[in-house]
Amino acid sequence: MARGGAGRIRKVSRKASGMQQPSPDRFLAALASLLPPERLVTEPERLDAYRRDHAELVTPGWPIGAALPIETGEVAAILRLATDYRIPIVPRGAGTGLAGGAAATEGAFIVSLTRMDRLLELDPDDLVAVVQPGLLNGALREAAAAHGLMYAPDPASFEISSLGGNLATNAGGLRCLKYGVTREATLGLEVVLADGRVLRTGGRTVKQAAGYDLTALFVGSEGTLGIITEAILRLRPAPGPAATLVAFFDTLPAAGRAVAAIAAGGVAPAVLELLDRTTLRAVEARTPLGLDTAAAAMLLAQSDAPGAAQQELEAIAAACAAQGGRDIITSRDPREAEWLMAARREALPALERQGVTLLEDVAVPRRRVPDLLAAIEAIAAAHAVVIGTFGHAGDGNLHPTLVFPRGDAAARGRAEAAADAIMAAAVALGGTITGEHGVGLLKRHALPASLDPVALATMHVLKVALDPWGILNPGKAI
Amino acid sequence: MARGGAGRIRKVSRKASGMQQPSPDRFLAALASLLPPERLVTEPERLDAYRRDHAELVTPGWPIGAALPIETGEVAAILRLATDYRIPIVPRGAGTGLAGGAAATEGAFIVSLTRMDRLLELDPDDLVAVVQPGLLNGALREAAAAHGLMYAPDPASFEISSLGGNLATNAGGLRCLKYGVTREATLGLEVVLADGRVLRTGGRTVKQAAGYDLTALFVGSEGTLGIITEAILRLRPAPGPAATLVAFFDTLPAAGRAVAAIAAGGVAPAVLELLDRTTLRAVEARTPLGLDTAAAAMLLAQSDAPGAAQQELEAIAAACAAQGGRDIITSRDPREAEWLMAARREALPALERQGVTLLEDVAVPRRRVPDLLAAIEAIAAAHAVVIGTFGHAGDGNLHPTLVFPRGDAAARGRAEAAADAIMAAAVALGGTITGEHGVGLLKRHALPASLDPVALATMHVLKVALDPWGILNPGKAI
């Protein structure tokens, strides 16, 4: 697979300066001799299915085609041709991203990893799984459960999102509060670089200190530095049955203060989620669960500490009560727990029934959660936008979701302005514009104000070093 | 502080090609107007103290001088001058590294961060500490404990090693088995780049998905990509009192099998350490603790699971017994626990009393620990070298320590050959040549055989991108 060492990058980089023009026709002709017709899509009506992810406000361009490789060698061959003919590449998994990272750009070529969906190995002794990027998170979850193990990162989309997309965005999830995000669960990667060379990082050891941490660099790089074709993921022993708590609050800041108090009090629940009134009402409207829709907010906590779950929940209940929490219910019944968690997972689909949604993903230091909640309320009022806020309050990562009527351009404009205001508020509170969804196309305009300028310049230096022709998902992430 | 954006790197890089010669005299003269004499060392007798770290087998070169900056601005000014005059820079902290990462190279200039040793902030609500690199790990440990918190990474050297060095090497430690290594405890960094620009990564949020993970890239880069001048570190609520277990085994492989069985059995102790007979005898010879020096190995486990420590230790005791473990003692007495942990921390100093030591740091997938132990035994016999093996068996990271008489060149040669054989054995078992000490100068010859060649080439591409003049700790790490 290799086509020379680092020297080649420099050589071609000089050659690239101004000489070579993109040649889409020759690129597609070369691909046609590489891939069978059913895995090389060029007809517009079939291509339409590969243009979008779940970022509804991102307008995709028209790609020149899409490939469905079934092995690393094919991905490498595609990238070698893309390099030779200067064709921008948009990699995509299941297309469930919320920031437009997988949205097609005009004239790009799509590499869909959905056919590379095998669980290559699950080793219960080493506690690792080796996966292809198209495997769904939920499929790995089930396979691990059969061995009494768990794959910790659990984005709300776990049933429909692919591990490749999870890796590209450094996806989080509900129990990441206790068990860490995708980057912490990734021990090694196989990555195809822009020029088609194949690289392997990390391995099966838990600790690795030899050289730079390329694994961490590629995770979360949103397909702009390479295409992940295989991953070694860390599994954990499945925790015992969880105990679950629900508490209702009459004001949002009170719920926020309870979150901050729980973190400061030394309790480490596996899950600590918040749903505000707008979200509660949307969930109830879609699936009547008997939630208190008069409350300003609901907190949902889960503890899986072996032998100490009840004790942890009691500490959480006390922290909630001290901040005015009421109707505090705890349960050790797994079915009831699953039902309460489902309420949380319903949040986005329920809000999506109310109109077009723009899902925010800001994160702030934990004790700033009350301030962020207050800022969101003020922004909703100032911009006259419906905002349903829910998310991973325990780690300061919230998803204020802006909802507006389809086809209402003025409302859309207000929602976009409100989203920008929410990101600015998070940054002003010492936080970030994205905790787990990534930047994609949706947030790129907000990145310069949220990152140190030298850090952003350094990211661009790394991008040029690894992708000197700029063919990998250009215009995304940084 | 900034001297232009990314464009400057490219411009100077072109200018650098062949034109500029190092000018140490002009460099030192410029520094003399920047730093007071007591913080600019050039006399050989004073310089000698800045030449070495704890890698005894690494022969350091003679530096042209050493600076002791007290603030980031001084570090930036030094690096700007180093860039202008093409002077290689060796950053150093407390000098406790075991791979020669801080060893002086001939003609280099030392930047010692020991005077930048302040705890800038400890925020018990956000659970973060903001530190300068010269602060000792143990000092942060104490400050955190005063708030009922802990900083998890605990290298055996914690009382004498600096956090900057911990960051540079991605240091591990005993309880990293449960709580993760330095990289997992680092939320953000301030870094001075080769050209003197100052960069800030990350922040105080637990989750961050905006742009590439520069934090993870700089952690573990051994001072070859930038000098860390500040870090935002993650604290955790201090766990309750731990329960401790000791078990003795009559064969090394039996102890290794017990380790693998504990991991596979779903128990997650905070600490799971191994000491072999050679190490036990060395410890007893230095500090009589009543350890069974007839045993082939001792396992030392600690659980701090709230409410479930005893239950976890019972599962560990059962796994040990099933593999022939005997004289299994468990204790919940904190003083007894501290005493048993001290036995582990005595391991290296005790072996160092027996001769010159070459401390290995290999890691393998967990179920390969018995194979690694068997390989080490065979290598010791084949090379006629005394090897005391101890370390973090629970995460597959062992420190086989080769001991030979001072001044015995033949024995030293055998030890070096045995160390190479141990690294090769770890790689053959799917492991790595360093789990937590880094590559430094000591292991650079072994790196190509242990990393994917495209990964290593990519590391060099990143190095050139961030340090185009190659002035940062040249010849180390990659």
Interface residues (C-beta under 8 A of the other chain):
Chain A: A2 G5 A6 I9 D123 P124 D125 D126 L127 V128 G148 T169 N170 G172 C176 G180 V181 R183 E184 L193 R197 V198 L199 R200 T201 G203 R204 T205 V206 K207 Q208 A209 A210 G211 Y212 D213 L214 A216 L217 V219 G220 S221 L225 R236 P237 A238 A260 A263 A264 G265 G266 V267 A268 A305 P306 G307 A308 Q311 E312 D361 A363 V364 P365 R366 R367 H392 D395 G396 N397 G430 G431 T432 I433 T434 G435 E436 H437 G438 V439 K443 L447 S450 L451 D452 P453 V454 A455 L456 A457 T458 M459 H460 V461 L462 V464 A465 L466 A477 I478
Chain B: A2 G5 A6 I9 D123 P124 D125 D126 L127 V128 G148 T169 N170 G172 C176 G180 V181 R183 E184 L193 R197 V198 L199 R200 T201 G203 R204 T205 V206 K207 Q208 A209 A210 G211 Y212 D213 L214 A216 L217 V219 G220 S221 L225 R236 P237 A238 A260 A263 A264 G265 G266 V267 A268 A305 P306 G307 A308 Q311 E312 D361 A363 V364 P365 R366 R367 H392 D395 G396 N397 G430 G431 T432 I433 T434 G435 E436 H437 G438 V439 K443 L447 S450 L451 D452 P453 V454 A455 L456 A457 T458 M459 H460 V461 L462 V464 A465 L466 A477 I478
